[in-house]
């Protein structure tokens, strides 16, 4: 491997943005797949071995090209290519953990895009106008700890003591605080609410990420520019309780059927979803889990209990409130009509996060300048960019086309599409941040 020069010239350079090192990214994608893959997909557990291997890989490559490296108390990794002015900086980043049996590109594409851009600048001997920081964020996938944005919130000192002590990792029940310390973090600082990142010194945060839905593929666009990240309300462990009774001996009027009640709830909320869409609201409504008790339910019984989950997302808090009102009305009416009891359990939620208008415009303009058709679109999944936006930092997201969805082993990002996104980012980093103010 050729070692890039450690002291690029700071002399004026040509207006063209340097070509990102796509070969470097390809090699690292393959190493990630080989070293963190399983017989079925990729598993990089938050604050576990797979995530640590990924952090070690990108840290190693950054040091080879002479970038400064640092780690904060939450274990987030920062790889800095110095610019002509040190602050505020452009931060490009995403996460390196994965869901169980996930794909190789979710999260990692964002980190490697930033690294490819930095390597391109080093190879071309170009110093960016301001520091370029590649951030590898810890623990974005809430499937492991059941808490949102652990790594990015820790960077701003926002993790609570209760989370550190009581939130436990799926599978081994290790507490979040113990896991952070085991990975080299420092929960003493986190307990004191000490922030590593100063929002005044972060001029912009850009998160490249594979699209996790089918829009770009359907529209034939290699990249998308994100307008905002949907907020949500979620009931992860809801139940509907009725009465178990004989399927042949219990007339309809005497039934308290939990399955019927849940089916009616699903249908009513789907009707409300359609009516809101017709009124130009944007949202999604998902009953991701719906099950009877396998030990007590039977073919010849009226179901006395159904467990279910509900996930509602929108970029608009007002829309979320409308949907929650509809949920409350349906639950109340169905309980009275069918003689069942709904217990929705604890609600978790996240606030919508709008991307910065000038960042959106800049990314879209750069795509146009490169003869790239970019879809302007909302983001339905949660991402660390939401935390940066909530801190008042100008934030943007760049989607990369991806086949077969995400959170599964069959993710299929084309390296040519990745290269398109990296070139847009390279051109973005050439612009002084004063243009965004």
N, C-alpha and C positions, 0 to 999 in steps of 0.2 A: 504494500500500500504506500502511495506517495504521501508524505507528510506535508501539509500545507504550511506556507511560511507563517511564522509567528508574529511578524511585525510588518503588516501591510502599509503601503504608503498612504499618507494623509493628504497627498497632493490633489488638486482638482482632477476630476475624472470625467469621462464621457457621459452624456446624458442617459445612455441606455442602461437599464438595470442589468446586473450580472446574472448569468444563467445559474439557477440553483443546481446543486450537485445531486442529480436524480440517481446516479449510480450508487452514491453513498446510501441514500434512502432505501434503494432496492436491496442492497447488501444487509442493511440493518433489519428490514422487514423479514428477510429470510432467517437471520440469526434469532430474532424474536420468535418466529414460528418454530424453529428447531429447538430452542432452549426452553420455551415455555409452553409448547404444544403438548397435547395429550393424544390418545388414540382417537379422540373425537373432539376436535376444536382446540380452543385456547382457554386456559384457566390461569389468570394472574390475580391471585387473592390480594385484596387490599391489605397493606402492611404485612404481606406474606412473601414467600420465597419468589413466586413468579414476578410480582411487582418489583421486588428488590433487584432481581436479575435485569429487568428492563431498565431500571434506574441506573444500575451499574454500567450497562451497555452504552446508554446515551452520555453518561458522565465520562466514560472512557474516551469516546470519540471527541467530545468537546475539548478535553485536555490535550488530545493529540493535535488538535488544530490551534492550540494556544488560547482557548477561551477561558475566562475566569469561571470557577465553579463555586457554588455556595449551597448550603442546605439550611432550611429554617427549622424551628422547633417542632413543626408538624411533619417534617420529613420531605417537604417539597424541595425540588432541585432547581437551581437557577444557573443557567449557562449564558455568560455575558460576552458579547463581542463589543468591545469599546467603540464608541462613536466619537465624532468631533466635539460633541457636547455631551456631558455625562448624564444630565437630567433635564427634563423627564425622559423616560425611556419608552421604546416600543417593546411590548411583551407579546410574544407569540407562544401559545401553549395549549396543552390539553392534558389528559390523564393517561396513565400507562397500566392501570388495573383493568380487569375484564370481568364480565359475569362468568359464572360457571359454564364451561363448554361454549364459550363465545367465539367471536371471530378475531382475526389478527389486526384489523384496521381501526376498530372502534377505539378512539382516544389516541392510539399510537400514531395514526396518520397526522394528527395535529402537531405532535412533538417532533416527528421526523421531518415534517414540512418546514418547521422553524429551523431545524438543524441543517437541512439542505440549503435553505436560504443563506444562513450564516456561512456555511462552507463555500457557497458561491461567491460571497463577498471576499472571503479570505483568498480564494484562488485567483480572483480578479485583481487583488490588491486594492480594493476599494474600502474606504472607511465610511460607514453610514453617517448621516447627519447627527444622529443621537444613538445612545447605547441600544443595541439590539439584544434583548434577553429572551432566551428560550426557556420556558418554564415547564417542567414535568410535574404535574399535580398529583398528589396522593389521593387515593380513596374516593374517587368520584362515584363509583358504582354503589348505590345504596343497598344493593342486594346483600352485601356482606355485613354491614353494621346497622342498616335500617335508619341511617341518618343522612340527610342530604348534604352534598358538597363539603365533606369533612376536610379535605386538604385545602381547598381555596378559602374556606372560612377560617381555618387555623392560621393561614398567612396573615389575616387581618385581626387575629386575636379574638375571634368570635365563638370559639367552642366553649361550651359551659362546663363547669365542674361536674354537673349531673351527667352530662353526656360522657365525659371521660370515665366516670366511675360505673355507670349503669348500662350504657349501650354495649352490647356484646356481639361478637362476630358469629355469624351463622356457621355452624359446623363444629367449632371447637369451644365456643362460649368464652373466648378470651375477651376481657374488657378493652374498650377502645384505648384507654390510657396505657394499659399494659402493652398493647400492640404497638402503639406509637413509640414508647420507650424502647421496646425490643428492636425496632427498626432504626434506632439511632436518633430519635427525636428527643425532645425535652419537655415533658408535661409540666414541669415546674413553671416554665415560662407561660405555657398555655393556661394554666390555672390562674395565673396573675393577669390574664388578658393582654399579654404583651404582643404587639403586632410586629411582624417582620417587614411587611410592605407598608410604605407610606404612600397613601393614595395621591398625594401632591407630587410624588416623584414618578408615578406611572402615568405617562402621557397618553397611552393607548393600550388596550388589550385586544388582541385578535385571536380567536380560537378557530383554526381550521378543523373540520370534522367531516367524516363521511355522513352523507344523508342516511337516515335510518328508515326512510320510507321510499315509496316508488316514484315520487314526483319528477325528479330530474331524469330518471330513466324513461318515463313516459313522454316527457317533453323533448327529449333528445338534447339536453343541456349538460355539459361536463361539470359545471359548477353552479352554485346558487348563492345569492347574497341574502343573509337572514335579516328580517326586519325586527324580530323579537322572539323571546322564549316564552312559551305559554306557562302561566301559573297554573295551580291546580288545587283541588280539594280531593282528598282520598279517604276512603274507609277500607282499611286493609283486612279487617276481621269482623265483618258484619254477620248477624244471624237473623233468621226468621223462625220463630217457634210456633208451631201449631199443636195438633194432637194426633198421635199415631192411632190409626183405627183400621178396621177390616175393609179391604177394598170392595168386597162384594156385599157386605152387610150394612154399610154406612151410606145412606142416601146423601145427595148433594147438600141438602139444606142442613144436615147435621155434621158436616165436615168442617174441620179447621185445617185446611190443606196448605202447608208451607210452600210446596212446589208451585201451586196455583198462584199464591200470593206473590212469590218472587217472579214468576213468569209475567204476571200482570204489571209488576213494578218495572221490569225490563221494558215491556212494551210501552208503558206510559212515558217513561223517560226517553225512549227512542222517538216517540211522537213529539215530545217537547223539543228534543234535539232538532228534529226536522223543521219544526215551526220556527225555531230561533235561526237556523240556517237561512230559511226563507226571508227572514228579517235582516239578513246581512250580518248576523253575528258569526264569529268563527270560534268553534269549539269542537272537542271530541268527548265522547261518553263511552266508557268501556266497563263492562262487567267481566273482568278477566278470570274470575273464579266463581264457580257455581256448583255446589255439590251437596248431596245428601250424605248422611252418616253411613259409611259402608258396613258398620257393625250392627246397626239397628234398622235401617231402612230395608225394605224387601219388595219383591215383585207384587205381592198381594197385600201391601199396606198403603194406606194414605200416609204421606210423609209428614212427620211431626217436627222435622227440623231441616233447614237448609242453611249452609254457610256460603257466604258470597263476599266479593270485593267490588268496590266501585271506584273508578278513577275518572275524574272530570277535569279537562284542561282547556284553557283559553288565554289569549293575550290580554283579555279585558277582565278586570275585577268585577265590573258591573255584570258582565255575562255570567261569570261564575256564581255571583249572588242570585241571579235569576234562576239558574239551574238548581242551586241549593234550595231555593224556595219551592221549586217544583218537586224536588225530592221529599221535602218535609210534608207537603200537601198529599202526595201519593201515599207515603208511609202512614199518615194519619187516617186517610180514607180507607185504605186497604185493611188496616188493622180493625177498624170498626165493621167493615162489610164482611170480612172473612173470618173474624174471630181469631186472628193471629197476633203475635207480638214481635215487632222489629226491634232489635238492639243493634244499632249501627257501630257501636264501639267507639274507640277514640278516633278523632279526625286528625289527619296530618295535612298540611297545605304548604304551598310555596307561592310567592308573589310573582306576577308577570314581570318580565324584564325586557324593556324595549332597547333595541340597539341604537347607537348614536346616529342621528340623521346624516351628519357629515361623513362619518365613517362608511355608512351605507353608500352614499353618493360616490365617495372616493373609490371604493372597491368596484362598484358598478362601472364607473368611468374607466378605470384601468382595464377591466374586462373588455369594454368596448374598444379601447385603444389597441388591444391585442387581438381584435377580431374574434372575440369569444362571446357566445350567447350565454348570458347568466340569468337564471331565473331569480326574481325577487320574491321571497317567500317567508312565511313564518316557520318557526321551529317548534315541533310538538314535544320533543324530549327535553329533559332538564340537562343543563350543562354548566360548567364552572363559570362561563361567561356571565351567567346571571348574577353571580356574586360580585364580579367586578363592576357590572352595570349598576348594581344596588349601591355601590360605594361612590357613585358619581363619576366614575372613570369612563371616558369615551371608549365604547366597546363595540366590537363587530364580530360576526361569524361568517366564515366562508365554507359552504357545503361542497363536498366532493361527491360526484355521482357514484352510486354503489348498488350492485345488484343483490337480490335475495334478502333484502332487509338487514337487520342487525340483531345483536344478542343471540346469534346462532353461528355455528361453524361454517356456514356457507356464504358469509360475506364475500363479495367479489368486486373490489375496487380495482379499476384499471390504472396501471401506473401512468399511462398517458394523461388521464384525467387528473391524477395527483400532480403531474408536472405542470398542467395548466394552472392549477391553484397555486403552486409554489412560485410560478412566474409572476402571478398577480401580486403575491405577497412580497416578492423581491422588489417589484416596482413600487409598492406601497412604502416599503422601508427606506426607499431612496428619497421620499418626500419629507421635508422638515415638518415637524408636528405643528408648527405655527399655522400651517394651512388648515388645520382642523379647528382652530380657535375662532 
